[in-house]
Amino acid sequence: MTMRWRMNFLVWMILGLAACSGPAEPVTLRLMTHDSFDIGTDTLAAFTAETGIAVEVFKAGDAGTLVNQAALAKDDPLADVLFGVDNTFLSRAIENDLFLAYDSARLSDIPDSLEQDPERRALPVDYGDVCLNYDKAWFAENGLEPPAGLESLLDPAYAGLTAVQNPATSSPGLAFLLATVEAYGDPGYLDYWQQLVDNDVLVTDGWEEAYYGAFTAASDGDRPIVVSYASSPPAEVFFAETELAEAPTAAVVSDGSCFRQIEFVGVLRGTDYEQEARRLVDFLLDVPFQEEVPLTMFVYPANETAVLPEVFTQFSAVPQNPATMTPDEIAAGREAWTRAWTDTVLR
């Protein structure tokens, strides 16, 4: 038996064994996210067509519930990738060691100012600003100047005009509370909130109840000021039944009156498909996905090369100096601030 014959025989054996083993099983990644995740199936289908990797979306509640569920199941993770933890709860995810570090090449297109984790376990995927919104027509009809910032709400002329959300039950409610802590300090923020109570502020459990139940521009309510988002005015135009030349609402974007929420995505520790999960993270940070974010979830893409839709560029205002806190600052004060707020405002 010649050497060449033996080599050919070995090659045939290897090829035969490979054929017997059959093709590898296709991978399905589970993407754990919040209830507001609203990306079309065509977008994720494009990822599958490109990579052969299927994606199953698992919605787990609001941002706080999302992190809590992931933390409780960290030894037997519920998914492979987590999308939607924001900077108000990021420290909880980091403390529970939920994510694997991943230095994605897509981070070169994302501003350093959005990064909150130096070890790059949680990567910024989008952002939005929680701001006061007001009903333009109501203020014009009543001959009252719209609010210029947080301090305006304390003026007796604004008594009974404002709706906010409970920070213990609402993500924008918590963000607005943090804006007041940043603006007035601790315990000065409690004095501010006591004055809001004295000026007949309305507190609801969640954003929908405030916006669609109390806000004059979106309901039969009697409150022309509401805590919402800087991107709410373009949403009003986009979803209007008839074409609008201008937004019926506006956001107050003066320095310190908004709080910037940043959402993150990360590969969950314990995944069986780390490399595939990294590819999904890359896709979520890349332009096609990022350009869909504004008109589906009404937040801003983290990727600076993504082009904003015209309704955003025309009708939204981005605060130049929003209130911000590091995740560690939020973690150190969040529970105490919320408890003290509850004692001051609800009792």
N, C-alpha and C positions, 0 to 999 in steps of 0.2 A: 504494500500500500504506500503510494507516494505521499510526500509531504503536502503537495498541492491537493491531492484527493482528500486527505484528512482535514485540511482547512476548509474545503468546500462542504464536507460532511458536517463540520461543526456549525458552519453558517446556516445550512439547511435545518439543522436541529433547533437553533435559536429562533429562526423565523417560524418554524412549525410550532414551537411552544408559545410564541407571541400570538400566533393566529388562534391557538386553542384557548388562550386566556380571554379573547374577545375585547371589545372596546371598553375603555374606562367608563364608569358610571358618571353621567352628567352631574355637575355640582349645582345645588340650590342653596343660595345664601338667604338667611333670614335677616331682614332689616327691621330693627326695633325702633319705633319712633313715637311721636306724640299724636294726639287726635287731629291736630291741624295740618298734618302732612297731607298734601293734596296734589301730588305730581301724577300726571296722566300715565296710563299704562303703556302708551306708545313710547314714552321716554325710557322707561325701564326695559321695554322690549328691544329698544335700540341697543342697550347695553348687552342684552342677551344675544342679539344677533351678531354683535361685534366679538363677544368673548366666549359664547357658548355657556355662560353662567346665568342660571335663572335666579330671580329675586322674588322672595315672598315678603310682603309688607305686614308687619305686626304692630298695630297701634295699641299703646299701653296707657293712655290717659294723658293728663297734662304733664308739663316738664318735671314738676316735683314728683308725681306718681311714677313717671318713667324712670327716674333715677332710683327711687326707692325700690321698685320692682327689680331693676337690674342689680342693685346692691344685695337684695335678699337672695337672688339666684346666682350670685357671682361664682360659686363653686360648681355650678351646673348651668352655664349661661343659657338664657332664653333665646339668644340670637347670635349672629356673627358680627354685625355692625350696629352701632347705636347712633341715631341721628336725632338731634334736637335738644340735648341738654344745653341750657343757656348759662350765662355767667352768674346768674343768681344762685344756681345750684351746682356749678362746676366743681367747687371745692369738695362737695359731698361725693361726687364721682371719683375725684382724684384720691380722697382719703380712703375710699373703698377699693382703690387699685383696680378699677374696672377695665382700663384700656391698656393695650400694647402700644409702645412708642412707634411712630411711623413718620419719617421725614419725607413726606411726599414731594415730588418734583413740582407739583402744582402750587406749592406754597410760595414759589417765586412770583406768582401773580396776585398774591394776597398781602395787603398792607400789614406791616409789623404791628401796627396799633391794634389790630383785631386779635392778635395772638395773646393768649392768656396763660398758656402752659409752656414753659421753657423746654420741657422734655418732649414736647410735641406728641403727647398721647391723645389729646383732644384738639382737633384742627378746626379753625373757624370756617363755617360753611355759608352763613348769611348773617345779616344784622338788621335791626329795626330800632326806632326810637319811640319810646312811650312818652307822649306829650299831651297837654291839654288840647282838646279840639273844641271849636265853637261853631254855632249856627250863624252864618253871616247874615241871613235875612232877618233873623230874630233881633239881632243887635241893631241893624239898620232901621227896622220898624219901630224899635223902642228907644231910639235916640241915645243909646249907651255905647261907649267905646268898648270894643272887645278887650278881653284880658291881655295884659302885656307880659305877664309872668306869674310866678307863684304868689307874689305879694298882692296882686290885684284881687285875688279871691277873698281877701280879708276885708275889703272895702264894704261897708254896709250897702252900697249900691248893688252889690253882687249877692246879697242875701237870698238864699233859696234857689240859686241858679246852677249849682255845680253837683254833678254826680261822679262818685269815685268808686273804686272796688276795694273789697276787703283784702289786705295783703296776705292774710292767712289762707285764703281760698282762691286767689286770683294772681296770675303771673303779672299782668300789667298793674294790678293793685300793689304788688310787692315792689315793682320797679318804681312806681310813683312815690311810695314810702321812702325808698332809698334816695330818690331825688331830693326829698325834703330833709332827710338826714344830712345829705351832702351840703345842702344849702344853709341849714340852720344849726347843724351840729347836734351833739347829744349832751344835755337833754333839750336843747332849744327847739328841736323838731316837735316835741310834745306840746310846747307852748303854741307853736304854729297850728297844730292839729286841734288843740282846744279852741283856738280862735275860729277855725273852720267849723267846728261843731256849733259854736255860738252863732255862726253865720248861716246855720241851717244847711250844712252839707248833707247830701244823700249818699249813703253807703249801700252798695249792692254786693252780692256774693261773687258775681262774675261779670266779665266784659259784656256778654250778650244782654244780660238783664239791664245793665247801665245804658248801653248804646241803643238797643232796639226796644227797650222798655221805658226809658226815661228821657233820652236825648231828643230834643224837639225836631232836629233835622232828620231823624230816622224813625220817629215813632209819634204817638199821640201824647208823649210825656211833656213835662213842663220844665225841663232842665236844658238850657241852651249851651251849657259847658259840660264836657265829659272827658274823663281820662281815656284816651285811645292811643292811636299811633300817628306818626308823621305821615305815614302812607295811607291813612284813611281817606283823605280828600281825593286822591286819584282812584281809589276803590269806588267812591261814590259816583265818579264820572264813568268809570268802566262798566259798572253794573246798572247805570241809569236806563230806564225804559226808553227814553228819548235822548237824542244827542244833546249834550250840554256844552255851552261855550265856556263856562267856568264851573269850578267845583262849588257846591252849596255850603261846604264847610271849609275851615282852615285850621291848621295846627299852629300852636304857639311855640316858636322855636328860639326864643330869646335865650341868652346864655344861662345855663344851669336849670332851665325849666323842664328839660326832657331828660330821660335816663336811657342810655344806650344798652339795649339787649343784644348780645352776640350769641348765636347758636353754634354748636360744635358737632362734629362727627368723629367717631373713632372706632377702631377695631377692638371688639370685646375680647378680653383675656379669656382663654379657654376654648376659643373657636378651633374647630378641626380644619378650617380652610383659611389659614392666615394669608397666604399669597393671593387667593381669590378675593378675600375681603379687602385687601389693599387695593386691588384693581377697582373694586366698587367705590372705595373712598376716593380714588383718583377721578373716577367718573363723576361723582357728586361734586367735586371741586372744579371740574372742567366746564368749558364754556356752554355746551349744549344744555346741560342740566341747569347751570347757573342762570342762563337767560330765560329759563322757564319759571324760576322762583318768583319774580316780581308779580306776575299775573295769576299765580296759583295760590301763593301764601302771603302775598303783599308784604314782602320784606325785600331788603336789598341784597344782591349777590355779593359775596365776599371777594370773588374774583374780579379784579379791576379791569380785565380785558373784556368782560361780558358787557354787551350793549343793553342799556335800559330801554324799555318800551317808551314810545312817545308820551303816553298818558302819565308816566312817571316824571319824565323830564319837564312836561308842561305844567303839571298840577301839584307836584309835591315839593316840599321845602325840607332840606336836610339841615338840622341844627349844626352850627359850626363849633359850638362848645357845649355839648351835652354833658350832664353829670355822669361820672364814671366812678367805679370802685374796683379794686382788685378782688379776685375771688377770695383771697385770704381775709380781706377787710369785711367782705360780705359774710363769710363764714363765722367770723368772730362776733359779729353783731346781729345777724339776721333774726335769730330766735328771740333774743332779748328785746330788740326793737319792735318785733311783731307783738310780743306779749304786752309791752308797755303801751303800744298803740291801742291794743284791744281794751286795756284798762282805761285808757283816756277817752276813747271814741265810742265804745260800745257799752260801757257800764256806767 
